[in-house]
Structure formats: C-alpha cells, structure tokens
Amino acid sequence: LRRRRPDLVFGVGGYASVPVALSSVLLGIRQVEAGGREYAVSPRLNGLEWARGTVATARGPLTVEWKRTGNDLAVRIASPKGTKATFEKNDTHRGLNVKVT
C-alpha cells in the first residue's frame, strides 16, 4: 500500500463522527433518558433552509425533518412507539414562528 501523503491518515473513527455530528447538530437529536425512552430535539439551523434524517435507536428509527421558510420553522418529529421526543428551542430559532408536528 503506497501513501501519497504519509501525514494524512484516515481512520474509521474520523468518518464515523460525521453522522454523529449531523444527527446531534443539524437534526438536534439528544438522548435524555437511559434506555432510549426519551429524546430532546433542538436542531441548529446554521444558515440552512432544511434538513431531514433518521437515527437508529435501540427502540426503532427516530426521524426529524425541519424546514425554514421566511420567519416560519416547521419541525416534524417521528419517534418510535413507547418513546417521547420533545422539541427544545435554541438561539438559532430566535425570531422564528415554530410549528412542531
């Protein structure tokens, strides 16, 4: 195996952190209760207009979708049966009319 840049090493750990960052920052998913029974959802908009994603949990898939249109922020959360997912505002939602379904 020849390496063009010996100073640049790619490891699985580095690539594995990308989905974690996307789910925890852009989708804002955070486990609140041990065992995956409760989650908080607080997406960081970071200048984006929308994001959508699904995270595999111990109890099934948790899907978050959000879209910003002008001063409106529509958030849709679909959590697995027997779990609770609650939306929490953060500073990137300031001045927005938030509707959660």
N, C-alpha and C positions, 0 to 999 in steps of 0.2 A: 504494500500500500504506500503510494507516494503522496506526500502532502505538499501542496504549493506554499502554504503559509503555516509553518510549524507553530507560530504564536497564536493561531486561531484554531481552537478546538471546540467541536460541537459535541455536546453530551445530551443524553435523553432528558436529563433534569432541566436543562435550559429550555428545550422545546415543550416540555410538559407544563412549564409555568405559564405559557401563553394562554391556554384555555382557562386556567385558574384566574388569570388577570381579567380576561374577558367576562367571565361569569361573575366575579366579585366586584369589578369596577363598572363596566358598561351595563351589565344587567343588574348589578347591585345585590346579588343573592348572598345572604349570610345565614348560616345555621345558628339558631338561637337556643334551641333545646337539644340536649344529648339524645341520640337515637333518631334524629331527623324528624321529629314530630312538629317542629315549629321553625319557620324561617322568616327573616326580615328581607324586604325588597326595597332598595334605595339606589336606583341607577344614577350614575354620574353621567350627565349628558355630554360634557366635554366638547361642545360645539357641533355635535352630530344631530341629525334630524330624526333618526330612528335606530332601533336595534331590536334584534329578536334572537332568542336562543333557548336551548333546553339543556338542563343539567341533570345527570343521572344521580338520583339519591337512593338511599337504602330502601325507601318505600315506593319508589317509582319516579317517573320523569317530572321535573318542575320546569314549567315554561314561563318565560317572561318576554313580553313584547311591549315596546313603547314607541310612540311617535309624537314628535313635536310639530305643531302647525301654528305658526304665529305665537300667540300667548297661551295656547292650549297644549296640554300634555295629556295624551291618552295612554293609560297603562293597563295591560291585560295580564293577569296572573292566573295560571292554571296549576294548582298543586295536587299532588297525589291524594287519593282517598285516605282519610284519617290523619291528615296533616293540616297545618294552618300556616298561611303566608300573609304577612301584614306589610302594607306599603308604609314607608317612612320618608318624609320629605328631607331633603338636604339643601345645601346652599346653591346648587345648580338648578333648583326648581323655583328659586326666588322670582316672584312676579308672574308666575305661571298659574293658570287655572288647571288644576289637576283633576282628572276623572279616572277612577280605578274601577275596573270590572273584572 
